[in-house]
């Protein structure tokens, strides 16, 4: 298998894996969604809420706030020495106290761990009008996406086959495909139409409709995939991809051990 990095930022990555199968590509995608644990608010104790929002809706909204996660510092509750009762090794506590008129943001949450804080400071939680109050404490813990969507560290990652765009000798360089393509796949070089950005192709086939000579051929490489990954800020894109690959490797090793035992 080969890997080619197209884009690698803190929250977004784009890469190509080739010489592999759709099953492996989908395993990586599902592992990012379901197997990489992250922190999310799981319990909210509301002491005072005179806003227009019900307690249940407020707690649900807070549970969806992305929280920066350091997996080297915390454990899953089922793996913690406290046996799931909750301690400093498996959970983080937040306090929030506000009085209107104001807009309450994620930055107003005070964390017991200064490193485990909301991924963005400006996430709106609720608007308090004059005289309205909100006082609460919240507890965040590690969980996996297969347990609840709030524990998913990525916006659903996607992949597609690598497109293959070819121009044969029938082309008379009429430039109709260049004008019709919305993704800038084609370009004109020294008066001749060439394939400039094949990876941008969305297989919309507008170029085929524009070409009366049948000079363009579209196909896909079914052993190569373009991945696009965007995180919610709880991890860097690189860490999520690495941990997802490690999870797939660990599951494969476990399956191999079971098979060898027979």
N, C-alpha and C positions, 0 to 999 in steps of 0.2 A: 504494500500500500504506500502511496505517496501523498504528501501534504504540501499544499502551496497556499501561503498566506496572501490574501488580496488586500485586507484591511484589518488592522488591529488597534482598537482604541480602548479606553477604560471601560466603556459601557457597550461597545458594539464591535463585532468582528465579522469578517467575511473571508471564507477560505474554501479551497477545493481539496477534496480527498478523491483520489483516483486509484484504479486497479483494485476495486473492492466491490461489494454487492449492495443492493438495496436493503437487505436485511441488516447489514452492519450499520449503514447510514441511519436507518430508522432506530436502531438500538442506541446510537449516540444521541439522537434527538429525544427519545423517550427518557433516557437517563438524565439529560439536562432538566427535563420537566419534573421527573418523579423521584430521582434518587439522590440529588445533591441537597443536603439539609441546609436550612437557613432559619434565622430568627424571625418570629412574627408574634404579635400580641395575641395571646390566647385567653386571657382572663382580664376583665375590667370590673373594678369595684367603684361604683358611682355613689358619692356621698351627697352631692348636691347638683341638681340639673334643673334649672328653671328656663332653659332654652325651649325652642319650638320643636326640637328633635327628640324622639323617643329614645330611652336608654338603649334599647336593643339596636336601633339604627346607628347610634353613636358608637357603640362597641364594635359593630360590624365595620364601620368606616375606619376605626383605629386599627383593626386587625389587618386591613389592607395596606397600611403604611409600610413601605419597604424599610428594613432596618439593616444597617451595616453589620456584617457577621464575620466573626473570627472563629473558625472551626478549631483552631489550636487551643482556644481558651475555654470552650464550652462543650458539653456532652449532651447527647440525647437523654431524656429522662429515664428511659428504660435501661440505659447503660451507666447511669450515675450511681454513686455509692449511696445516695439518699433514697434509693429505691422508688424514685418518682414522686417523693413528697415535696420536692422543690428546695433548692439550695443555691448558693452563689456560683456553683459549678455548672448548673444546668438552666438557670433562668436569670432574667434581668428585670428590675422593677422601675417603673416610671411614675412620676407624679405630675399632675396638671391642675393648676388653679388659675382661673381667669374670671374677670368680671367685665361686663359690657359698659359702654359700647366698644366693641373691637372684633377683629377677625382672629380667631384662634388658629395658629399654624402648628405644624409639626415641630418647629424650633422651640415652642413653648413647653414641650415635654422634657422634664428633668430626669435624666437617667442615672441609675446607681452605678453604671459603668460609662465613663466619658468616651470610650471608644465604640460602644454599642449604642448608636444613636440613629435617628431617621436618616435615610440616604439623602434626602433633600430637605432643606430647611423651610421651604415655602409651600409645603403641601397644606391646603386649607382643610381644617377639620370642621369648624362651625362658626357662624357669625352670631355674636351675642349682641342683642339690643340693650338699650339703656336699662340698667337694673337687673339684667339677667346674669346668672352665675353658673359656673361649671367647676366642680371639684371632684377629682377622681384619682385613683391609682390603677396602674395596669401592669400586668406581668407578661413578659415575652419569653418564649422557649423555642428550642430547636424542633423542627419538624420537617417532614418530607412532602413533596408535592402530591404523592400518591395518597397522602392522608387528607390534605385539604389544599385548595388552590392558593390560599394565602401563603403557603410555604414554597410556592414555585419561584425560583430566583430569576427566571427569565420570562420575557414576553415570548409567547409560543415561537420557538425557533423553527425555521423552515429550510428545506433544501429542494433542489431541482436538478434534473440531469444537465450535464454540460452540453449546451447547444453546439452543433456543428453546422457552419454556414459555408457553402461552396459556390463559386461562380465558374462556369465552364466557358469554353471557347465560343459559344453562341452569343455571348454578351457583345452588344454593339455600343456600350457606354452611353446609353440614352439618359442615364441619371434619374430615371423614374423611381427606381428603388431607393435612391438616396433621399429623394424628396418625400416619399411615402413612409419611410421607416421612422417611427416615433422615438426610437431608442438610440439612434445614431450608430447603428451597426455598420453602415456602409459609408465610404468616403471616396473622394475623387483624387487620384494621385497621377499627375502628369497626363491628365485627360482620360485616364482609365479608372473605371469603377473597381474598388477593392474592398475586401472585408476588413474593417478597421477595428471594431470592438465586438467580436463574436459573443463574448460573455454577457453582453447587454441584451442579447436576443431573448424575447419573450415568446417566440414561436407564434406570433399573431398572424403570420402569413400574408401581411399586407404587401410585402415585397414580391411574393409569388403572384398576387393579383395584378401588381403593377407591371410585371415583366411578361410581355406578350411572346417572347422567344423561348421561354422555359429555360433560361440560363442559370437560374438560381435553384439550388437544392438545399433543403433544410432537413436535418436529422439530429439525433442525440447520441452521445456516448453513454451507453447504459452502465458503464463501470466507473463513471466519474460524476461527482455531485458538487454543486455549489451550495454551501451552507451560509445562512445569514443568522447571526445570533445577536440579540439585544437583551441586556440585563436590566433589572429594576434598580440597580445601584447597590444591592446587598453584597455583591462580589464584583470583581473585575471580570471582563469577558474571558480573559485567558484562564483565570482560576476555575471558572465554571466548566469550560471545555476540558481542562485537564482532569478535574475531579469526575466529570462524566465518563471520560475515557478510563480512568482508574476503576470506576464502579463496574463498567462492562468487563474489564480485565479480571476483576475479582470474582464476578459471577461466572465467567468462563472457567477460571481456575477451580472454583467450587464444584462446577458441573463435572470437570475432568476428574477431580478426586472421587466423586461419587461413582462415575463410570468405571474408574480403575479398581474400585473396591469389589466389583462383581467378578 
